[in-house]
Amino acid sequence: MTTPYYSDDRAALYRGDALQVLAALPSGSVDAVVSDPPYSSGGMVRGDRMQGTHAKYVQSDSSARDNIAAFSGDNRDQRAYAYWSALWMGEALRTTKPGGIILAFTDWRQLPSTADAIQAGGWIWRGIVPWVKPNARPQSGRFTAQAEYVAWGSNGPLPVDYSAAVLPGFYQASPPREREHITQKPVDVMRSLVKICPEDGTVLDPFMGSGTTGVAAMLERRRFIGVEMVDDHAATAERRIREAQGQAVPRGDQDVLDLGATA
Ligand SMILES: C[S@@+](CC[C@H](N)C(=O)[O-])C[C@H]1O[C@@H](n2cnc3c(N)ncnc32)[C@H](O)[C@@H]1O
């Protein structure tokens, strides 16, 4: 049985491959899969996609620090990406309660594959919620590539629940300036997205990176299960999620002030 590297009464965090961890989770145990998988994108041709994640996703004017760890799983070609997405989305369906939800971030290149994979994984395809970035760089002679997308689906019919949150049809927000992950998502966007899960329900993010989905789940009083393959990011996610719970967590060589010791 896979063991979490961190757990408390609201969060369980796993280090490893999402497919293996998902396979070990009990059936029907989560309410919503709120995911930001590697896009395997960042270029028009295969050669572009094979570059490292810094070259693909860090713009020269970006505030992302050079020393942020790269991340893995981002070099699949289009067909491999669609097959792999269908595999993990199928396993995610098994772990999700009937009427539960899947959300998956994607970009314009991978939107068709992501939409196909949601359906191949057995989910009912529900639509797309654009995330519009106001500070995108315009280029003459072409439309500004200014949006990423949240594709969504449900595990069977959606129950009609008039007490459930009313959610927007699009988001407008800049990527965070102080990032700890190259593709870190804005906490405010994630805080709204996790409301698709009922309060005290469980949100699963199989590709948590620096843990923004988990931070949002803690701030919005949801439970959280997260998976991450890269050790650096798994450590960042644990620290951010514990901080979001109000725990005092040491950062690097800084000790937590022990007020008891000086009293
Ligand atoms: C797009 S990033 C997520 C960023 C995150 N939303 C944030 O705000 O920090 C995707 C993450 O998935 C991880 N990853 C890639 N393949 C994986 C796999 N097979 N299993 C688990 N994690 C994986 C990468 O290392 C990366 O950190």
The ligand as an SDF file (V2000), in Angstrom:
LIG
                    3D

 27 29  0  0  0  0  0  0  0  0999 V2000
    1.7810   21.8840  -14.3120 C   0  0  0  0  0  0  0  0  0  0  0  0
    2.6540   21.3460  -12.8970 S   0  0  0  0  0  0  0  0  0  0  0  0
    1.5560   21.7020  -11.5340 C   0  0  0  0  0  0  0  0  0  0  0  0
    1.7610   23.0910  -10.9660 C   0  0  0  0  0  0  0  0  0  0  0  0
    0.8370   23.3690   -9.7840 C   0  0  0  0  0  0  0  0  0  0  0  0
   -0.5310   23.5430  -10.1990 N   0  0  0  0  0  0  0  0  0  0  0  0
    1.2910   24.5890   -8.9930 C   0  0  0  0  0  0  0  0  0  0  0  0
    0.5140   25.5650   -8.8650 O   0  0  0  0  0  0  0  0  0  0  0  0
    2.4270   24.5860   -8.5090 O   0  0  0  0  0  0  0  0  0  0  0  0
    2.5750   19.5980  -13.0250 C   0  0  0  0  0  0  0  0  0  0  0  0
    3.3690   18.8350  -11.9980 C   0  0  0  0  0  0  0  0  0  0  0  0
    3.1530   17.4370  -12.1940 O   0  0  0  0  0  0  0  0  0  0  0  0
    4.3520   16.7270  -11.8880 C   0  0  0  0  0  0  0  0  0  0  0  0
    4.2840   15.4420  -12.6100 N   0  0  0  0  0  0  0  0  0  0  0  0
    4.5270   15.1830  -13.9090 C   0  0  0  0  0  0  0  0  0  0  0  0
    4.2920   13.8880  -14.2030 N   0  0  0  0  0  0  0  0  0  0  0  0
    3.8760   13.3210  -13.0560 C   0  0  0  0  0  0  0  0  0  0  0  0
    3.4340   11.9990  -12.7100 C   0  0  0  0  0  0  0  0  0  0  0  0
    3.3980   11.0270  -13.6330 N   0  0  0  0  0  0  0  0  0  0  0  0
    3.0710   11.7520  -11.4280 N   0  0  0  0  0  0  0  0  0  0  0  0
    3.0960   12.7530  -10.4890 C   0  0  0  0  0  0  0  0  0  0  0  0
    3.4980   14.0210  -10.7560 N   0  0  0  0  0  0  0  0  0  0  0  0
    3.8710   14.2980  -12.0180 C   0  0  0  0  0  0  0  0  0  0  0  0
    5.4630   17.6390  -12.3800 C   0  0  0  0  0  0  0  0  0  0  0  0
    6.6770   17.3700  -11.7130 O   0  0  0  0  0  0  0  0  0  0  0  0
    4.8810   19.0360  -12.0670 C   0  0  0  0  0  0  0  0  0  0  0  0
    5.3550   19.5250  -10.8200 O   0  0  0  0  0  0  0  0  0  0  0  0
  1  2  1  0
  2  3  1  0
  2 10  1  0
  3  4  1  0
  4  5  1  0
  5  6  1  0
  5  7  1  0
  7  8  2  0
  7  9  1  0
 10 11  1  0
 11 12  1  0
 11 26  1  0
 12 13  1  0
 13 14  1  0
 13 24  1  0
 14 15  1  0
 14 23  1  0
 15 16  2  0
 16 17  1  0
 17 18  1  0
 17 23  2  0
 18 19  1  0
 18 20  2  0
 20 21  1  0
 21 22  2  0
 22 23  1  0
 24 25  1  0
 24 26  1  0
 26 27  1  0
M  CHG  2   2   1   9  -1
M  END
$$$$
